[in-house]
Amino acid sequence: MATETDIANMALASVGGSMLTSLPDDTSVEADLCRLFYTQARDEVLEFVQPTFATKRFEANLLESTPEWEFDYQFEKPGDFLKMLETQDDQDGFEYRVERDRILSNSSSLNIRYVFRLEDTSKFSSSFTRAVAFNLAAKIAYAITKDRLLARELFEAYLDAAQRSATIDSQNGSLRSVRLTTLIGDRI
């Protein structure tokens, strides 16, 4: 599996930059740019692709304080939280809102499934790694090449790679059944 240095080198290869021997230790301008944008690039792809290898189920901790309005309860958001995928009660029209480091709800308990900040690159799929590399390349392209067209093309390559990764990852489970009553209600 690819390391952070490998992903940075994939991005640099896309922009014609010099290869790194170690992302944390290299002192080049290219390494500085990769370090500056790597975490953002990775987290954006995690949020977009929502890969199964970066999801968790979690029983949220109820906080003693309550929201000022709209909701009755608030829960502590997990420290590695990036994006809410669903709650256990989603099928019943359950409402919640994620605000700052809290999740607000009208239920006194909350079980969630969410995308977490996965830093271990050995857990990344090949298609996900490719998407992160293209996203990083798009972010550093103009600073290295001063070529806006290349930066735009790399961003488009990132979007394509991320969509492909999401499609591949979506095949890691069975399809959820759609309730017929919901479909009939939507047609009326």
C-alpha positions as CSV (number, residue, x, y, z in Angstrom):
1,M,0.0,0.0,0.0
2,A,1.1,3.6,-0.6
3,T,2.6,5.8,2.1
4,E,2.0,9.5,2.5
5,T,5.4,10.0,0.7
6,D,4.2,7.8,-2.2
7,I,1.0,9.7,-2.5
8,A,2.9,13.0,-2.5
9,N,5.2,11.6,-5.2
10,M,2.2,10.5,-7.3
11,A,1.0,14.1,-7.1
12,L,4.4,15.6,-7.9
13,A,4.7,13.2,-10.9
14,S,1.5,14.7,-12.2
15,V,2.9,18.2,-12.1
16,G,6.4,17.5,-13.1
17,G,7.9,18.1,-9.7
18,S,10.9,16.5,-8.1
19,M,10.4,13.2,-6.2
20,L,10.7,13.2,-2.4
21,T,12.6,10.6,-0.3
22,S,10.5,11.3,2.8
23,L,7.6,13.7,3.1
24,P,8.1,14.5,6.7
25,D,11.9,15.1,6.4
26,D,12.4,16.6,2.9
27,T,13.1,20.3,2.9
28,S,12.2,21.2,-0.7
29,V,9.5,23.6,-1.8
30,E,7.6,20.7,-3.3
31,A,7.6,18.9,0.1
32,D,6.5,22.0,1.9
33,L,3.5,22.3,-0.5
34,C,2.6,18.6,-0.1
35,R,2.8,18.9,3.7
36,L,0.7,22.1,3.6
37,F,-2.1,20.5,1.5
38,Y,-2.0,16.7,2.2
39,T,-4.3,16.6,5.2
40,Q,-6.9,18.8,3.5
41,A,-6.7,16.8,0.2
42,R,-7.1,13.5,2.1
43,D,-10.0,14.7,4.2
44,E,-11.8,16.2,1.2
45,V,-11.6,12.8,-0.5
46,L,-12.8,11.0,2.6
47,E,-15.9,13.3,2.8
48,F,-16.6,12.9,-0.9
49,V,-16.1,9.2,-1.4
50,Q,-17.4,8.1,2.1
51,P,-15.4,4.9,1.8
52,T,-16.5,1.9,3.9
53,F,-13.0,1.5,5.2
54,A,-13.3,4.9,6.9
55,T,-16.7,4.5,8.5
56,K,-17.6,3.9,12.2
57,R,-20.7,3.2,14.2
58,F,-20.9,5.1,17.5
59,E,-23.2,5.6,20.4
60,A,-22.9,9.3,21.0
61,N,-22.4,10.6,24.5
62,L,-25.4,12.7,25.8
63,L,-24.2,16.1,27.2
64,E,-25.7,17.6,30.3
65,S,-26.3,21.0,28.6
66,T,-29.2,21.4,26.1
67,P,-29.4,23.5,22.9
68,E,-30.9,26.9,23.2
69,W,-33.7,26.2,20.7
70,E,-35.1,23.8,18.1
71,F,-33.6,20.6,19.6
72,D,-34.0,19.1,23.1
73,Y,-30.7,17.2,23.4
74,Q,-27.1,17.5,22.3
75,F,-24.4,14.9,22.0
76,E,-20.6,15.1,21.9
77,K,-19.3,14.7,18.3
78,P,-16.5,12.0,18.0
79,G,-13.0,13.6,17.8
80,D,-12.3,11.9,14.5
81,F,-15.6,12.9,12.9
82,L,-15.6,14.2,9.3
83,K,-19.1,13.6,8.0
84,M,-22.4,12.1,9.2
85,L,-23.7,9.3,7.1
86,E,-26.8,8.2,9.1
87,T,-28.4,7.7,12.4
88,Q,-30.0,4.5,13.6
89,D,-33.4,6.3,13.5
90,D,-33.0,7.8,10.0
91,Q,-35.8,5.7,8.5
92,D,-38.5,7.4,10.7
93,G,-37.8,10.9,9.5
94,F,-35.4,11.5,12.4
95,E,-34.0,15.0,12.5
96,Y,-30.6,16.0,13.7
97,R,-28.1,18.8,13.0
98,V,-24.3,18.7,13.3
99,E,-23.0,22.0,14.7
100,R,-19.4,22.6,15.8
101,D,-18.4,19.8,18.1
102,R,-22.0,18.8,18.9
103,I,-24.8,16.8,17.3
104,L,-28.3,18.1,18.1
105,S,-31.4,15.9,18.3
106,N,-34.8,15.5,19.8
107,S,-34.0,12.0,20.9
108,S,-32.3,11.3,24.3
109,S,-30.1,8.6,22.6
110,L,-28.2,8.7,19.4
111,N,-26.5,5.9,17.4
112,I,-24.6,7.2,14.3
113,R,-22.6,6.0,11.4
114,Y,-20.0,8.5,10.2
115,V,-16.9,9.0,8.1
116,F,-13.9,9.3,10.3
117,R,-10.5,10.9,9.7
118,L,-8.5,7.9,8.6
119,E,-4.7,8.7,8.6
120,D,-3.4,5.2,8.1
121,T,-2.7,5.0,4.4
122,S,-2.3,1.2,4.5
123,K,-6.1,1.1,4.9
124,F,-6.7,3.1,1.7
125,S,-7.9,1.3,-1.4
126,S,-6.0,1.8,-4.7
127,S,-8.7,3.9,-6.2
128,F,-8.9,6.1,-3.1
129,T,-5.2,6.6,-3.1
130,R,-5.4,7.7,-6.7
131,A,-8.1,10.2,-5.9
132,V,-6.1,11.7,-3.0
133,A,-3.0,12.0,-5.2
134,F,-4.9,13.8,-7.9
135,N,-6.6,16.1,-5.4
136,L,-3.2,16.9,-3.9
137,A,-1.7,17.5,-7.4
138,A,-4.6,19.9,-8.2
139,K,-3.8,21.9,-5.1
140,I,-0.1,22.2,-5.7
141,A,-0.1,22.4,-9.5
142,Y,-0.2,26.2,-9.9
143,A,2.3,26.9,-7.1
144,I,4.8,24.6,-8.9
145,T,4.0,25.2,-12.6
146,K,2.2,28.5,-12.7
147,D,-0.1,26.7,-15.2
148,R,-3.8,27.3,-14.5
149,L,-4.9,24.9,-17.2
150,L,-2.9,22.0,-15.7
151,A,-4.4,22.8,-12.3
152,R,-7.9,22.7,-13.7
153,E,-7.2,19.5,-15.6
154,L,-5.8,17.8,-12.4
155,F,-8.9,19.0,-10.5
156,E,-11.1,17.3,-13.1
157,A,-9.0,14.2,-12.9
158,Y,-9.5,14.3,-9.2
159,L,-13.3,14.5,-9.5
160,D,-13.2,11.6,-11.9
161,A,-11.0,9.5,-9.7
162,A,-13.1,10.3,-6.6
163,Q,-16.3,9.4,-8.4
164,R,-14.7,6.1,-9.6
165,S,-13.5,5.3,-6.1
166,A,-17.0,6.0,-4.6
167,T,-18.6,3.8,-7.3
168,I,-16.2,0.9,-6.6
169,D,-16.6,1.3,-2.8
170,S,-20.4,1.4,-3.1
171,Q,-20.2,-2.3,-4.2
172,N,-19.0,-3.4,-0.7
173,G,-22.5,-4.2,0.6
174,S,-26.0,-5.1,-0.3
175,L,-28.5,-2.5,-1.6
176,R,-30.9,-1.2,1.0
177,S,-34.5,-2.0,0.2
178,V,-36.7,1.0,-0.5
179,R,-40.1,0.9,1.2
180,L,-43.0,0.9,-1.3
181,T,-45.1,3.1,0.9
182,T,-42.5,5.9,0.6
183,L,-42.5,5.7,-3.1
184,I,-46.3,5.7,-3.3
185,G,-46.4,8.7,-1.0
186,D,-44.0,10.6,-3.1
187,R,-46.1,10.1,-6.2
188,I,-49.3,11.4,-4.7
